[in-house]
Amino acid sequence: MFTRTKTRTVHFTAPFTLKGVEGGPYPPGDYRVEDEEEQITGISWLAYKRVATTIEVTAGNKTSLIDIDPLDLDAALEEDRVLSTQTS
């Protein structure tokens, strides 16, 4: 089975937490997110499905990749967006 990793950067303007992730709140800033995708076989076109999402966080001098639910990340980003528009 073929897999690929897509990397993106997300930005938080305020401290944030992620449901199910210990160690928060995390400070505002840019965070690297990786989506691991697996090729779907048995169909007539090239398609992938996401099988894992991780976010890179730093605590002290230790950097970790933490498995997260992409829906929880989307919710945290939306909350951050709402907060930033309220303070503008």
Contacts in CASP RR format, 6 or more apart in sequence:
PFRMAT RR
TARGET T0000
AUTHOR 0000-0000-0000
METHOD contacts of the structure
MODEL  1
MFTRTKTRTVHFTAPFTLKGVEGGPYPPGDYRVEDEEEQITGISWLAYKR
VATTIEVTAGNKTSLIDIDPLDLDAALEEDRVLSTQTS
1 38 0 8 1.000
1 39 0 8 1.000
1 41 0 8 1.000
2 38 0 8 1.000
2 39 0 8 1.000
3 36 0 8 1.000
3 37 0 8 1.000
3 38 0 8 1.000
3 39 0 8 1.000
3 51 0 8 1.000
4 36 0 8 1.000
4 37 0 8 1.000
4 39 0 8 1.000
4 48 0 8 1.000
5 34 0 8 1.000
5 35 0 8 1.000
5 36 0 8 1.000
5 37 0 8 1.000
6 34 0 8 1.000
6 35 0 8 1.000
6 37 0 8 1.000
7 32 0 8 1.000
7 33 0 8 1.000
7 34 0 8 1.000
7 35 0 8 1.000
8 32 0 8 1.000
8 33 0 8 1.000
8 35 0 8 1.000
9 30 0 8 1.000
9 31 0 8 1.000
9 32 0 8 1.000
9 33 0 8 1.000
10 30 0 8 1.000
10 31 0 8 1.000
10 33 0 8 1.000
10 55 0 8 1.000
10 73 0 8 1.000
10 77 0 8 1.000
11 29 0 8 1.000
11 30 0 8 1.000
11 31 0 8 1.000
12 26 0 8 1.000
12 28 0 8 1.000
12 29 0 8 1.000
12 31 0 8 1.000
12 76 0 8 1.000
12 77 0 8 1.000
12 80 0 8 1.000
13 28 0 8 1.000
13 29 0 8 1.000
13 80 0 8 1.000
13 83 0 8 1.000
13 84 0 8 1.000
14 28 0 8 1.000
14 80 0 8 1.000
14 83 0 8 1.000
14 84 0 8 1.000
15 25 0 8 1.000
15 26 0 8 1.000
15 27 0 8 1.000
15 28 0 8 1.000
16 24 0 8 1.000
16 25 0 8 1.000
16 26 0 8 1.000
16 28 0 8 1.000
16 76 0 8 1.000
16 79 0 8 1.000
16 80 0 8 1.000
17 24 0 8 1.000
17 25 0 8 1.000
17 26 0 8 1.000
17 76 0 8 1.000
18 24 0 8 1.000
18 26 0 8 1.000
18 55 0 8 1.000
18 68 0 8 1.000
18 72 0 8 1.000
18 73 0 8 1.000
18 76 0 8 1.000
19 69 0 8 1.000
19 72 0 8 1.000
19 75 0 8 1.000
19 76 0 8 1.000
20 69 0 8 1.000
20 72 0 8 1.000
21 66 0 8 1.000
21 68 0 8 1.000
21 72 0 8 1.000
23 59 0 8 1.000
26 57 0 8 1.000
31 55 0 8 1.000
31 56 0 8 1.000
31 57 0 8 1.000
32 55 0 8 1.000
32 56 0 8 1.000
33 53 0 8 1.000
33 54 0 8 1.000
33 55 0 8 1.000
33 56 0 8 1.000
33 73 0 8 1.000
34 53 0 8 1.000
34 54 0 8 1.000
34 56 0 8 1.000
34 65 0 8 1.000
35 50 0 8 1.000
35 52 0 8 1.000
35 53 0 8 1.000
35 70 0 8 1.000
36 50 0 8 1.000
36 51 0 8 1.000
36 52 0 8 1.000
36 53 0 8 1.000
36 54 0 8 1.000
37 48 0 8 1.000
37 49 0 8 1.000
37 50 0 8 1.000
37 51 0 8 1.000
38 48 0 8 1.000
38 49 0 8 1.000
38 51 0 8 1.000
39 46 0 8 1.000
39 47 0 8 1.000
39 48 0 8 1.000
40 47 0 8 1.000
40 48 0 8 1.000
40 49 0 8 1.000
50 70 0 8 1.000
52 67 0 8 1.000
53 67 0 8 1.000
53 68 0 8 1.000
53 69 0 8 1.000
53 70 0 8 1.000
53 73 0 8 1.000
54 65 0 8 1.000
54 66 0 8 1.000
54 67 0 8 1.000
54 68 0 8 1.000
55 65 0 8 1.000
55 66 0 8 1.000
55 68 0 8 1.000
55 73 0 8 1.000
56 63 0 8 1.000
56 64 0 8 1.000
56 65 0 8 1.000
56 66 0 8 1.000
57 63 0 8 1.000
57 64 0 8 1.000
57 66 0 8 1.000
58 64 0 8 1.000
END
